[in-house]
Amino acid sequence: MGIIRQLPPSVINQIAAGEVVERPASVVKELLENAIDAGATRIDVTVERGGKDLIRVADNGKGMSVDDLPLAFTPHATSKLVEAEDLFRIATLGFRGEALAAIAEVSRVRCQSRQTDSAIGHELAIDFGVASPIKEIGGPEGTVIEVRNLFENTPVRRTFLKSDSTEAAHVSDMFARIALAHPTVRLTFRSSGKLVHDLPAVTGVKERIAVFFGQELADSLLWIESQMDPVHLWGYVAHPSQSRSSAKGQFLFVGGRFVRDRSLGHALSEAYRGLLMVGRLPVAFLNLELPPDQVDVNVHPTKVEVRFRDGPRIYSQLLATVRKTFLASDLHSRLQAPPEQGTSATRPLDIPAPTLPVSPISAESTSKFRLEERTPDRQMVSSWFSSGGTPNFQSFPTPGYAGGPTQPEWARNLPQAVPTQNHTQFDEFAAEGVASGSVEAPAPETGSNQEPEAAPPIQARDILPEGLPTRALQVHDSYLIAETNEGMMVIDQHALHERILYEELRDRVRRGAVESQRLLVPEPVDLSAAEAAAVLEHRELLGSLGLEIEPFGGDTVAVTTTPTMLFQVAPDRLLRDLAEHLRSSPLPPTRDAILAELLHMIACKAAVKAGQKLSPEEVAALLERRHLVADSHHCPHGRPTALVFTKSELERQFGRLG
């Protein structure tokens, strides 16, 4: 006798429930998507005990007829597919016909629905897969679905649920995703009898971002938009000062559906390369509109994963669009005064609100300031006012003015930088796309789901020759304080010099003109087997940086040529540092990305250090060359090179403004 037998429908539905209904938030997602597919303009969500005891979703959609009501809870019954080919042109959020049947198998469900052209409505109750007779009822147009006692008949599954507050937080996150994807739908959310959100319908998503993540994040957003037929990309990316430790701050919507895509997440990270510190990830709210036949959403029962027909093209479009937006934006970090006592400000996501330490001299005044972005391993700005000693101020005329110093010897030896828009190793391709017209410049939002917001013109935001500060002060041999037309600027001398060297060296590598010096006697360097293999594998790449090496037998490598700009670094120390970096660091897969990582390291080693006293000529050279390089607002590792305090903020702190 055979041992293979067909499973009963109840078991099949419970298996499906394990895929579709992971927790109460999964139920909320499925019910919300059905309501939106039904054309609802208002949806009310109510949960009790995080959704364990009750989930109620009421909408004003088109409703269901008495014949459709029982079919809606039948496995693989749907109004959204007719034939197999429809799977490749799905334009709705739901389509599999599994969710309601799976939910009804593991809970007590009551569904009330009335169509617009019907005088009466109907109610269907299902207790753990067993349906009761349909009853006639009165009620408003639309559908109300109540899900009670989730997983009560599968106690093992119920024990895997977290605390009520944790499950409520997951429901809130799911509610936020739907609200961000469909801003034209009015949504309310109640949890444990309290109204958590009451969101009116809006034409753009920025208001809802402020509701969920704080006004500070919303104010830092930059509008992006591009059209590469047939793909329309639009949305917001956050200023680099707003970042997160995980990818949970990235929201990608395809056809109104929240999805996750590793490729597009990587494109976003590459667009921010050099603008974020290690371990931080960007925040973005992006929408992709493309024909249904260009994307496959039938990858996973939860419909969170998708596949694009032309993924590399969308990757390039996202990368080019974000980088072009950054070219037209002011990405300087700013010093800001915190709210007055008694007020509070919501900080988005998981970004802490660092404050400067209170100085012994003026506790009240110094506590009034905080940094939007803290730079590690640097002296705090508040230490200027400490009682340990008087800061060492140096005042230097700015180059270009009468009596200004000439360029120092170390600066004259470096190549003259040419302003470029190629910010990262991927930007050459992005710039080509922009130049050819395949990627449009950021434009004001249009359409029902967009907000009018003019993109700033592409212009230099740094200290330009016609707007150079008249004086620069060096304090603690680490920072430069300069006056600007907008207020004042505090510059980290190491971070700025590192960016200048990085851009100039990268330009030389691109032109094949890196200056190098051949050693009279090759210097042998003993490495581990893994390190020797790593540097020899990238021998050609290191040669393009001016560091030529040869195998010397065993695990020894001989250095024959070193970069001229690193004359102060011993060849053996330089090679060992590069070998360790190549061996231990998680390197990007492309040659250009590896080259960028090595350039970061070399520029950092060659730059002036914090605590190094600069001559007037050197200070002048730094300020003079600042506007000649791209991304001078951040060092290659993502730290800010300068902090800006506007004149209006200064006047407000000194009581000159109301």
C-alpha positions as CSV (number, residue, x, y, z in Angstrom):
1,M,0.0,0.0,0.0
2,G,1.3,3.5,-0.9
3,I,2.4,5.9,1.8
4,I,1.8,9.1,-0.2
5,R,-1.6,10.7,0.5
6,Q,-3.2,14.0,-0.2
7,L,-3.4,16.5,2.7
8,P,-6.8,17.7,3.9
9,P,-7.7,21.3,3.0
10,S,-7.3,22.4,6.7
11,V,-3.7,21.2,6.8
12,I,-3.0,22.8,3.5
13,N,-4.3,26.2,4.7
14,Q,-2.3,26.0,8.0
15,I,0.8,25.3,5.9
16,A,0.0,28.4,3.8
17,A,-0.6,30.3,7.0
18,G,3.0,29.5,8.1
19,E,4.2,31.3,4.9
20,V,1.8,34.2,4.6
21,V,0.8,34.8,8.3
22,E,4.0,35.1,10.3
23,R,2.6,37.4,13.0
24,P,-0.3,39.9,13.4
25,A,1.5,42.5,11.3
26,S,1.3,40.0,8.3
27,V,-2.5,40.0,8.7
28,V,-2.6,43.7,8.8
29,K,-0.6,43.9,5.6
30,E,-2.8,41.5,3.7
31,L,-6.0,43.2,4.8
32,L,-4.7,46.7,4.0
33,E,-3.6,45.6,0.5
34,N,-7.0,44.1,-0.2
35,A,-8.7,47.3,0.9
36,I,-6.5,49.4,-1.4
37,D,-7.1,47.0,-4.3
38,A,-10.9,47.5,-3.6
39,G,-10.5,51.2,-4.3
40,A,-10.8,52.4,-0.7
41,T,-10.1,56.1,0.0
42,R,-10.4,55.6,3.8
43,I,-9.1,52.7,5.9
44,D,-9.4,52.3,9.7
45,V,-7.1,49.8,11.5
46,T,-7.7,48.7,15.1
47,V,-5.6,46.2,17.1
48,E,-5.8,44.9,20.6
49,R,-2.8,43.4,22.4
50,G,-0.6,43.9,19.4
51,G,-3.1,42.1,17.2
52,K,-3.2,38.9,19.2
53,D,-6.7,39.4,20.4
54,L,-8.2,41.6,17.7
55,I,-7.3,43.0,14.3
56,R,-10.0,45.1,12.7
57,V,-9.7,46.7,9.2
58,A,-12.6,48.8,7.9
59,D,-12.6,50.4,4.4
60,N,-15.0,52.2,2.1
61,G,-14.1,50.3,-1.0
62,K,-16.4,48.7,-3.5
63,G,-17.4,45.8,-1.2
64,M,-18.3,42.1,-2.1
65,S,-21.5,40.5,-3.3
66,V,-23.2,37.7,-1.5
67,D,-21.7,35.2,-4.0
68,D,-18.2,36.5,-3.7
69,L,-18.1,36.6,0.1
70,P,-17.5,32.8,0.7
71,L,-15.2,32.6,-2.3
72,A,-12.9,35.2,-0.9
73,F,-12.0,32.8,1.9
74,T,-11.5,29.8,-0.4
75,P,-7.9,28.9,-1.2
76,H,-6.6,30.2,-4.5
77,A,-9.8,32.1,-5.3
78,T,-9.2,35.6,-6.6
79,S,-10.6,38.3,-8.8
80,K,-7.2,39.5,-9.9
81,L,-6.0,36.7,-12.1
82,V,-7.7,34.8,-15.0
83,E,-5.0,33.0,-16.8
84,A,-1.3,32.1,-16.2
85,E,-0.1,34.9,-18.4
86,D,-1.6,37.4,-15.9
87,L,1.2,36.5,-13.5
88,F,3.5,38.5,-15.7
89,R,1.4,41.7,-15.8
90,I,0.2,42.0,-12.2
91,A,-1.0,45.5,-11.4
92,T,-2.6,44.9,-8.0
93,L,-1.1,44.4,-4.6
94,G,-2.7,41.0,-4.0
95,F,-3.2,38.2,-6.5
96,R,-2.4,34.8,-5.0
97,G,-5.7,34.1,-3.3
98,E,-4.1,32.5,-0.3
99,A,-4.1,35.1,2.5
100,L,-7.8,35.2,3.6
101,A,-8.1,31.4,3.6
102,A,-4.9,31.0,5.6
103,I,-6.0,33.7,8.1
104,A,-9.4,32.1,8.5
105,E,-7.8,28.8,9.3
106,V,-5.9,30.1,12.3
107,S,-8.3,32.6,13.8
108,R,-11.9,33.6,14.3
109,V,-12.9,35.8,11.3
110,R,-16.0,37.9,10.8
111,C,-16.4,39.7,7.5
112,Q,-19.1,42.3,6.8
113,S,-19.4,43.8,3.3
114,R,-21.9,45.9,1.3
115,Q,-21.5,47.0,-2.3
116,T,-22.3,50.5,-3.5
117,D,-25.3,49.5,-5.5
118,S,-26.8,47.2,-2.9
119,A,-29.4,48.1,-0.3
120,I,-28.2,45.5,2.2
121,G,-24.9,44.0,3.2
122,H,-23.9,40.5,4.2
123,E,-21.9,38.9,7.0
124,L,-19.8,35.7,7.1
125,A,-18.3,34.3,10.2
126,I,-15.5,31.6,10.1
127,D,-14.1,30.0,13.3
128,F,-10.8,28.3,12.6
129,G,-11.8,27.2,9.1
130,V,-15.4,26.4,9.8
131,A,-17.8,28.8,8.1
132,S,-21.3,29.8,9.4
133,P,-24.2,30.6,7.2
134,I,-24.2,34.1,5.6
135,K,-26.5,36.6,7.2
136,E,-28.0,39.8,5.9
137,I,-27.0,43.0,7.7
138,G,-27.2,46.8,7.3
139,G,-24.1,48.9,7.3
140,P,-22.0,51.4,5.3
141,E,-20.6,50.7,1.9
142,G,-17.3,48.8,2.0
143,T,-15.9,46.0,3.9
144,V,-15.1,45.3,7.6
145,I,-13.0,42.3,8.6
146,E,-12.3,41.3,12.2
147,V,-9.7,38.8,13.1
148,R,-9.8,37.5,16.7
149,N,-7.7,35.1,18.7
150,L,-4.9,34.7,16.2
151,F,-3.2,31.2,16.3
152,E,-5.5,30.1,19.2
153,N,-5.9,26.7,17.5
154,T,-2.1,26.4,17.0
155,P,-0.7,27.2,20.4
156,V,2.8,26.4,19.4
157,R,2.7,29.2,16.8
158,R,1.2,31.5,19.4
159,T,4.0,31.0,21.8
160,F,6.5,32.2,19.2
161,L,4.8,35.7,19.2
162,K,6.6,38.4,21.1
163,S,5.2,40.7,23.8
164,D,2.1,42.8,23.1
165,S,4.2,46.0,22.7
166,T,6.6,44.3,20.3
167,E,3.9,43.0,18.1
168,A,2.2,46.4,18.2
169,A,5.4,47.9,17.0
170,H,5.6,45.5,14.1
171,V,2.0,46.4,13.2
172,S,2.9,50.1,13.4
173,D,5.8,49.5,11.0
174,M,3.6,47.7,8.5
175,F,1.0,50.5,8.8
176,A,3.8,53.1,8.1
177,R,4.9,51.2,4.9
178,I,1.4,51.2,3.5
179,A,0.8,54.8,4.5
180,L,4.0,55.9,2.8
181,A,3.2,54.0,-0.4
182,H,-0.3,55.4,-0.6
183,P,-0.5,58.9,0.7
184,T,-3.8,59.7,-1.1
185,V,-5.6,57.2,1.1
186,R,-6.8,58.5,4.5
187,L,-5.6,56.1,7.2
188,T,-6.2,55.8,11.0
189,F,-4.6,53.4,13.4
190,R,-5.7,52.6,16.9
191,S,-3.9,50.3,19.3
192,S,-5.2,49.2,22.7
193,G,-8.0,51.8,22.6
194,K,-5.7,54.7,21.8
195,L,-5.6,56.7,18.5
196,V,-2.0,56.4,17.4
197,H,-2.3,57.9,13.8
198,D,-4.9,59.8,12.0
199,L,-3.5,60.6,8.6
200,P,-5.5,62.7,6.2
201,A,-5.1,62.1,2.5
202,V,-2.2,64.2,1.0
203,T,-0.8,64.6,-2.5
204,G,2.8,64.0,-1.4
205,V,4.7,61.7,1.0
206,K,6.9,64.2,2.8
207,E,4.2,65.1,5.4
208,R,3.8,61.4,6.3
209,I,7.6,61.0,6.6
210,A,7.6,63.8,9.1
211,V,4.8,62.0,11.1
212,F,6.6,58.7,11.3
213,F,10.3,59.8,11.5
214,G,10.3,63.3,12.7
215,Q,10.4,66.8,11.2
216,E,14.2,66.9,11.4
217,L,14.6,64.1,9.0
218,A,11.8,65.4,6.7
219,D,13.6,68.8,6.6
220,S,16.9,67.1,5.5
221,L,15.3,65.3,2.5
222,L,16.4,65.9,-1.0
223,W,14.0,65.4,-3.9
224,I,15.2,63.1,-6.7
225,E,13.4,62.2,-10.0
226,S,14.5,60.7,-13.3
227,Q,12.7,59.1,-16.3
228,M,14.4,56.4,-18.3
229,D,11.7,54.9,-20.4
230,P,9.8,52.9,-19.2
231,V,11.1,53.4,-15.7
232,H,10.1,56.5,-13.6
233,L,12.1,56.9,-10.4
234,W,11.1,59.5,-7.8
235,G,11.2,60.1,-4.1
236,Y,13.5,61.5,-1.4
237,V,17.0,60.7,-0.1
238,A,18.3,62.1,3.2
239,H,21.2,64.4,3.8
240,P,24.3,62.4,4.7
241,S,24.1,63.7,8.3
242,Q,20.9,61.6,8.6
243,S,22.0,57.9,8.5
244,R,21.2,54.6,10.2
245,S,23.0,51.6,11.4
246,S,20.9,49.2,9.3
247,A,18.9,49.2,6.1
248,K,15.6,49.7,7.9
249,G,15.7,53.4,7.0
250,Q,15.4,52.5,3.3
251,F,11.9,52.3,1.8
252,L,11.6,51.2,-1.8
253,F,8.2,51.0,-3.4
254,V,7.4,49.3,-6.7
255,G,4.0,50.0,-8.0
256,G,2.8,50.9,-4.5
257,R,4.3,47.8,-3.0
258,F,7.0,47.8,-0.4
259,V,9.9,45.6,-1.5
260,R,13.4,44.8,-0.6
261,D,16.1,44.5,-3.3
262,R,19.8,44.0,-2.5
263,S,20.9,45.4,-5.8
264,L,19.2,48.7,-5.5
265,G,20.3,48.9,-1.8
266,H,23.8,48.5,-3.0
267,A,23.3,51.3,-5.7
268,L,22.1,53.6,-2.9
269,S,25.1,52.8,-0.7
270,E,27.4,53.5,-3.7
271,A,25.7,56.8,-4.3
272,Y,26.6,57.8,-0.7
273,R,30.2,56.4,-0.9
274,G,32.5,58.8,0.8
275,L,29.6,60.7,2.4
276,L,28.8,58.3,5.3
277,M,31.0,56.9,8.0
278,V,31.8,53.2,8.2
279,G,28.9,51.2,9.5
280,R,26.3,53.8,8.6
281,L,23.7,53.3,5.9
282,P,21.6,56.0,4.0
283,V,18.0,56.8,4.5
284,A,15.8,57.0,1.5
285,F,12.1,56.9,0.4
286,L,12.0,55.9,-3.3
287,N,9.3,54.9,-5.7
288,L,9.7,53.0,-9.0
289,E,6.9,53.1,-11.6
290,L,7.3,50.7,-14.5
291,P,5.1,48.5,-16.6
292,P,3.9,45.3,-14.8
293,D,5.6,43.1,-17.4
294,Q,9.0,44.6,-16.4
295,V,8.9,43.2,-12.8
296,D,8.1,39.8,-11.4
297,V,6.4,40.0,-8.0
298,N,5.5,36.3,-7.8
299,V,8.8,35.4,-6.1
300,H,7.7,34.8,-2.5
301,P,4.3,34.4,-0.7
302,T,4.9,37.6,1.2
303,K,5.5,39.5,-2.1
304,V,8.3,41.5,-0.5
305,E,11.0,40.2,-3.0
306,V,10.8,41.1,-6.7
307,R,12.9,40.5,-9.8
308,F,13.4,43.2,-12.4
309,R,13.7,42.3,-16.1
310,D,16.4,44.9,-16.6
311,G,18.0,45.2,-13.1
312,P,21.4,46.6,-14.2
313,R,19.7,49.5,-16.0
314,I,17.6,50.4,-12.9
315,Y,20.7,50.1,-10.8
316,S,22.5,52.6,-13.0
317,Q,19.5,55.0,-13.1
318,L,19.3,55.1,-9.3
319,L,23.0,55.6,-8.8
320,A,23.2,58.4,-11.4
321,T,20.1,60.2,-10.2
322,V,21.2,60.3,-6.6
323,R,24.7,61.5,-7.4
324,K,23.4,64.2,-9.8
325,T,21.1,65.4,-7.0
326,F,24.1,65.6,-4.6
327,L,26.0,67.7,-7.1
328,A,23.2,70.3,-7.0
329,S,22.9,70.3,-3.2
330,D,24.7,71.7,-0.2
331,L,25.9,68.7,1.8
332,H,27.7,70.6,4.5
333,S,27.1,69.6,8.1
334,R,25.7,72.4,10.2
335,L,26.0,73.5,13.9
336,Q,22.5,74.0,15.3
337,A,21.1,75.3,18.5
338,P,18.8,72.8,20.3
339,P,15.2,73.6,21.3
340,E,14.7,75.8,24.3
341,Q,14.1,74.1,27.7
342,G,10.6,72.7,28.0
343,T,10.4,71.8,24.3
344,S,11.3,68.6,22.6
345,A,12.4,67.6,19.2
346,T,11.8,64.2,17.6
347,R,14.9,62.6,16.2
348,P,14.2,60.2,13.4
349,L,15.1,56.5,13.2
350,D,17.9,55.5,15.6
351,I,20.1,58.6,15.3
352,P,21.3,59.8,18.7
353,A,21.2,63.4,19.7
354,P,24.8,64.1,20.8
355,T,25.5,67.2,22.8
356,L,28.7,68.9,23.5
357,P,30.2,68.5,26.9
358,V,29.6,71.3,29.3
359,S,32.8,73.4,29.8
360,P,33.9,74.7,33.2
361,I,33.9,78.3,32.0
362,S,30.4,78.6,30.6
363,A,28.1,75.7,31.4
364,E,25.0,77.5,30.3
365,S,26.3,78.9,27.0
366,T,28.2,75.8,25.8
367,S,25.3,73.5,26.6
368,K,23.2,75.4,24.1
369,F,25.0,73.9,21.2
370,R,25.2,70.4,19.8
371,L,26.6,68.8,16.7
372,E,24.4,67.3,14.0
373,E,27.2,64.9,13.2
374,R,30.0,63.9,15.6
375,T,33.4,63.2,14.2
376,P,35.2,60.5,16.2
377,D,38.9,60.7,17.2
378,R,38.9,64.5,17.0
379,Q,39.1,67.1,19.7
380,M,35.7,68.3,20.6
381,V,34.8,71.9,19.6
382,S,33.8,72.5,23.2
383,S,37.4,72.0,24.3
384,W,38.2,75.5,22.9
385,F,36.5,76.9,26.0
386,S,38.1,74.6,28.6
387,S,40.0,76.0,31.5
388,G,43.1,73.8,30.8
389,G,44.8,76.6,28.9
390,T,44.4,79.3,26.4
391,P,43.7,78.1,22.8
392,N,46.5,78.7,20.4
393,F,45.0,81.1,17.9
394,Q,46.8,82.0,14.7
395,S,45.4,84.6,12.3
396,F,46.3,84.3,8.7
397,P,45.4,86.5,5.7
398,T,43.6,84.6,3.0
399,P,45.3,84.0,-0.3
400,G,44.2,86.4,-3.0
401,Y,44.0,89.4,-0.6
402,A,46.7,92.0,-0.2
403,G,49.5,90.6,1.9
404,G,48.3,87.0,1.6
405,P,50.9,84.3,1.7
406,T,52.1,82.4,-1.3
407,Q,51.6,78.7,-1.9
408,P,53.8,76.5,0.3
409,E,56.3,74.0,-1.1
410,W,54.3,70.9,-0.1
411,A,51.2,72.3,-1.9
412,R,53.1,73.3,-5.0
413,N,54.3,69.7,-5.4
414,L,50.7,68.5,-5.8
415,P,48.9,68.6,-9.1
416,Q,46.4,71.4,-9.7
417,A,42.9,70.0,-9.2
418,V,40.3,70.4,-11.8
419,P,36.7,70.7,-10.7
420,T,35.0,67.5,-11.6
421,Q,31.6,66.0,-11.1
422,N,32.9,62.4,-10.9
423,H,32.5,61.8,-7.2
424,T,33.0,58.1,-7.0
425,Q,34.4,55.3,-9.2
426,F,30.9,54.7,-10.5
427,D,30.2,58.3,-11.4
428,E,31.9,58.2,-14.8
429,F,29.0,56.0,-16.0
430,A,26.5,58.1,-14.2
431,A,27.9,61.3,-15.7
432,E,27.7,59.7,-19.2
433,G,24.0,58.9,-18.6
434,V,23.3,62.5,-17.6
435,A,25.2,63.9,-20.5
436,S,23.4,61.7,-23.0
437,G,20.0,62.7,-21.7
438,S,19.1,59.3,-20.4
439,V,18.9,60.6,-16.9
440,E,17.1,63.8,-16.3
441,A,18.1,66.5,-13.9
442,P,16.0,66.7,-10.7
443,A,12.8,68.4,-11.5
444,P,9.8,69.7,-9.5
445,E,7.4,67.0,-8.5
446,T,4.3,66.5,-10.6
447,G,1.4,64.2,-10.4
448,S,-1.0,63.2,-7.7
449,N,1.7,61.4,-5.6
450,Q,4.3,64.1,-5.8
451,E,5.0,67.5,-4.2
452,P,6.2,70.6,-6.0
453,E,9.8,71.2,-5.0
454,A,12.3,72.9,-7.2
455,A,15.7,71.4,-7.3
456,P,18.6,73.7,-6.5
457,P,20.7,74.8,-9.5
458,I,24.1,73.1,-9.8
459,Q,26.5,75.5,-8.3
460,A,29.6,75.5,-6.1
461,R,28.7,75.7,-2.4
462,D,32.2,75.9,-1.1
463,I,34.4,79.0,-0.4
464,L,34.9,80.3,-4.0
465,P,37.6,82.8,-4.9
466,E,35.1,85.7,-5.0
467,G,33.8,84.7,-1.6
468,L,36.9,83.7,0.3
469,P,37.0,84.4,4.1
470,T,39.1,87.4,5.1
471,R,40.7,85.6,8.1
472,A,41.4,82.1,9.2
473,L,42.2,81.0,12.8
474,Q,44.0,77.7,13.7
475,V,43.0,76.4,17.1
476,H,44.5,73.5,19.0
477,D,46.6,72.8,15.8
478,S,43.6,70.9,14.5
479,Y,40.9,73.2,13.4
480,L,40.5,76.3,11.2
481,I,37.9,78.9,11.9
482,A,36.9,81.0,8.9
483,E,34.4,83.7,8.2
484,T,32.0,83.2,5.3
485,N,29.3,85.2,3.7
486,E,26.7,83.0,5.5
487,G,28.3,83.1,8.9
488,M,31.3,81.0,10.1
489,M,32.8,77.7,9.2
490,V,34.9,75.4,11.4
491,I,37.2,73.2,9.3
492,D,38.9,70.0,10.3
493,Q,42.4,70.4,8.7
494,H,43.1,66.7,8.5
495,A,39.7,65.8,6.9
496,L,39.9,68.6,4.4
497,H,43.5,67.9,3.4
498,E,42.6,64.2,3.1
499,R,39.8,65.0,0.6
500,I,42.1,67.3,-1.4
501,L,44.8,64.6,-1.7
502,Y,42.2,61.9,-2.5
503,E,40.7,63.9,-5.4
504,E,44.0,65.0,-6.8
505,L,45.5,61.5,-6.6
506,R,42.4,60.0,-8.1
507,D,42.6,62.5,-11.0
508,R,46.3,61.5,-11.5
509,V,45.5,57.8,-11.5
510,R,42.8,58.4,-14.1
511,R,45.3,60.2,-16.3
512,G,48.1,57.8,-15.5
513,A,50.3,60.6,-14.1
514,V,51.1,59.5,-10.5
515,E,54.5,60.7,-9.6
516,S,56.8,58.0,-8.1
517,Q,60.3,57.7,-7.0
518,R,62.5,54.6,-7.7
519,L,64.5,53.4,-4.7
520,L,68.2,53.1,-5.1
521,V,68.1,49.7,-3.4
522,P,64.8,47.7,-3.4
523,E,63.5,47.3,0.1
524,P,62.4,43.7,1.0
525,V,59.4,43.4,3.2
526,D,58.5,40.2,5.0
527,L,54.7,39.4,5.0
528,S,52.5,36.6,5.9
529,A,51.6,34.2,3.2
530,A,48.1,35.5,2.9
531,E,49.3,39.2,2.8
532,A,52.0,38.5,0.2
533,A,49.4,36.7,-2.0
534,A,47.0,39.7,-1.6
535,V,49.5,42.4,-2.6
536,L,50.9,40.4,-5.5
537,E,47.4,39.7,-6.8
538,H,46.8,43.4,-6.9
539,R,50.4,44.2,-8.1
540,E,49.1,46.1,-11.2
541,L,46.7,48.1,-9.2
542,L,49.3,49.1,-6.7
543,G,51.6,50.1,-9.6
544,S,49.0,52.6,-10.8
545,L,49.3,54.3,-7.4
546,G,53.0,54.6,-7.8
547,L,53.9,51.6,-5.6
548,E,55.8,49.0,-7.6
549,I,56.6,45.7,-6.0
550,E,58.2,42.4,-7.1
551,P,58.3,38.9,-5.6
552,F,61.5,38.4,-3.6
553,G,61.2,34.7,-2.7
554,G,59.0,33.0,-0.2
555,D,56.7,35.4,1.5
556,T,59.0,38.4,1.0
557,V,58.0,41.2,-1.4
558,A,60.5,43.8,-2.6
559,V,59.4,47.5,-2.9
560,T,61.1,49.1,-5.9
561,T,59.1,52.4,-6.3
562,T,57.0,54.5,-3.9
563,P,54.6,57.4,-4.5
564,T,56.3,60.8,-4.3
565,M,53.5,62.2,-2.1
566,L,54.3,59.5,0.6
567,F,57.9,60.3,0.9
568,Q,57.6,60.6,4.6
569,V,56.1,57.1,5.0
570,A,58.6,54.2,5.2
571,P,58.1,51.8,2.2
572,D,57.9,48.7,4.5
573,R,55.3,50.4,6.7
574,L,53.3,51.5,3.7
575,L,53.3,48.0,2.1
576,R,52.4,46.3,5.4
577,D,49.4,48.6,5.9
578,L,48.2,48.1,2.4
579,A,48.6,44.3,2.7
580,E,46.7,44.2,5.9
581,H,44.0,46.3,4.4
582,L,43.7,44.1,1.3
583,R,43.8,41.0,3.4
584,S,41.4,41.9,6.2
585,S,38.9,44.4,4.8
586,P,35.7,43.3,3.1
587,L,36.6,44.7,-0.3
588,P,34.0,45.6,-3.0
589,P,34.0,43.3,-6.0
590,T,35.1,45.7,-8.7
591,R,38.6,47.0,-9.5
592,D,37.6,50.6,-9.3
593,A,36.0,50.1,-5.9
594,I,39.2,48.5,-4.6
595,L,41.2,51.3,-6.1
596,A,39.0,53.8,-4.3
597,E,39.5,52.0,-0.9
598,L,43.3,52.2,-1.4
599,L,43.2,55.8,-2.4
600,H,41.2,56.5,0.8
601,M,44.0,54.9,2.9
602,I,46.9,56.6,1.1
603,A,45.3,60.0,1.3
604,C,44.7,59.6,5.0
605,K,48.3,58.7,5.6
606,A,49.6,61.6,3.5
607,A,47.3,64.3,5.0
608,V,48.3,66.7,7.8
609,K,47.3,65.3,11.1
610,A,45.2,66.7,13.9
611,G,47.5,68.4,16.4
612,Q,50.0,69.4,13.6
613,K,50.9,73.1,13.6
614,L,50.5,74.6,10.2
615,S,52.4,77.6,8.8
616,P,50.5,80.5,7.4
617,E,51.3,79.3,3.9
618,E,49.9,75.9,4.6
619,V,46.7,77.2,6.1
620,A,46.3,79.5,3.1
621,A,46.9,76.7,0.7
622,L,44.2,74.5,2.3
623,L,41.6,77.3,2.0
624,E,42.7,78.2,-1.5
625,R,42.4,74.6,-2.8
626,R,39.2,73.7,-1.0
627,H,36.9,74.9,-3.8
628,L,38.9,73.0,-6.5
629,V,37.8,69.5,-5.4
630,A,34.5,67.7,-5.5
631,D,32.8,66.6,-2.3
632,S,35.0,69.0,-0.2
633,H,32.2,68.9,2.5
634,H,33.2,65.3,3.5
635,C,36.4,63.4,3.7
636,P,36.7,60.1,1.8
637,H,35.7,58.2,4.9
638,G,32.4,60.1,5.3
639,R,33.4,62.5,8.1
640,P,32.5,66.2,7.6
641,T,35.4,68.4,6.7
642,A,33.6,71.6,7.9
643,L,30.7,72.6,10.1
644,V,28.7,75.7,9.3
645,F,27.1,78.1,11.7
646,T,25.0,80.7,10.0
647,K,25.0,84.3,10.9
648,S,21.3,84.2,11.8
649,E,22.0,81.3,14.3
650,L,24.8,83.3,15.9
651,E,22.5,86.4,16.2
652,R,19.7,84.3,17.7
653,Q,22.1,82.8,20.4
654,F,23.3,86.3,21.4
655,G,19.7,87.6,21.6
656,R,19.9,89.8,18.5
657,L,16.9,88.1,16.9
658,G,13.6,87.3,18.5
